[in-house]
Amino acid sequence: MNIGIFDSGIGGVTLLHQALESLPNEKYLFYADTDNVPYGTKSREQVVELVDNVMRFMTRQGCKAVVIACNTATAAAADVMRQKYEMPIIGIEPAIKPAVAQSRGKRVLVAATPLTVREEKLKNLVKRVDDEHLVDLIALPGLVEFAERGEFASEAVERYLLSAFSGYALEKYGELVLGCTHFNYFKDSFRKIIPAQVSMIDGSEGTIKQLARVLESGKRTGAPQKDKNDTRVRYFRSGREITDADGLAYMKMLHDRLERMKHIQ
Ligand code: DGL
């Protein structure tokens, strides 16, 4: 049976990529809700409805577990979905707890979408782990747009980041939390702009570890395959399966980029 992994768009490939490496013997159904991207600038009610549609699709496909590979969808809809559906639902959240633990008293900047930043779920998480009031939040919705049009490294991306960060004294920070799965595509551009002492951290590894715990198959039972674009994954755009060579080649390009980004801390 498949594991469903979904996001509003290509950001979710970040978690799929991690899952293929950590749990290489599972089968995956990847769903990018590209008809409705972005989620981060919508209302909570709209996102709950969109996530519900995706969950119905996952149920029809007989998925044994679903990973919400979208911090925004987790913040807005994970609790509601857990009450409604029986299958295990694992949702990614910004890695604020480990960031605070690692920042050695320096400030922590959490970058996410506008909806994630507004949601109670995130505010409660910050309250629980930020005893020393070190955490600041910043919304970077422009990066989702860049990612969806395939513009990952350009002068425009760098200008956007420079202007977004202009109000922050970055030398005071120790950690930058990538709290939106689309942001992992931009680690090279982030690295050019943030000072060397700021490390980047995201929740994908922890989320897939949680998936492994839920499946009780945490042990790696085989070497990860080099070619991520293999028969272990079926890709969908808002319910329509991607079967054409160009569409699948694009997915492979995304995996290749994420593999390169993984090595940038
Ligand atoms: N990738 C999503 C996240 O992790 C949201 C992007 C969007 O649709 O705004 O929050």
Boltz pocket constraint, residues with backbone or C-beta under 6 A from the ligand:
constraints:
  - pocket:
      binder: B
      contacts: [[A, 7], [A, 8], [A, 9], [A, 11], [A, 12], [A, 36], [A, 37], [A, 38], [A, 39], [A, 40], [A, 41], [A, 69], [A, 70], [A, 71], [A, 72], [A, 73], [A, 113], [A, 116], [A, 144], [A, 179], [A, 180], [A, 181], [A, 182]]
      max_distance: 6.0
